[in-house]
Amino acid sequence: MNIPAELRYSKDHEWIKVIEGGEALVGITDFAQGELGDIVFVDVPTVGETIGAHEVFGSIEAVKTVSDVFLPVSGEILELNPEVDADPALVNKEPYEGGWLVRIRMENPDELEDLLTAEGYAAML
């Protein structure tokens, strides 16, 4: 299972990658996409909204289930990944690269310290 060391992880199986200027990308882990199965739709009705840490920002629909997705840190949802919007299966193929879900502006970057490291996430699994 792929768990990149440079990312931080939530107990709800989301990852976050700080990119620049207080912005970050958020997606679901390789483990999560494997558990969901074939992803057919990603719904993020919260673009433009500020969401608290560990609150629902959208949902992922797979062939066999629908699952909420939670924001690992508080922030404003800036955009839904247009590539995932056009091809939701990208989350299954590239959960850590092209399959990111949203770009956010973090409200409190210190919240990153409350998340799991790759080692901590692996131990939790």
Secondary structure, 3 states (H helix, E strand, C coil): CCCCCCCEECCCCEEEEEEECCEEEEEECHHHHHHHCCEEEEECCCCCCEECCCCEEEEEEECCCEEEEECCCCEEEEEECHHHHHCCCHHHHCCCCCCCCEEEEECCHHHHHHCECHHHHHHHC
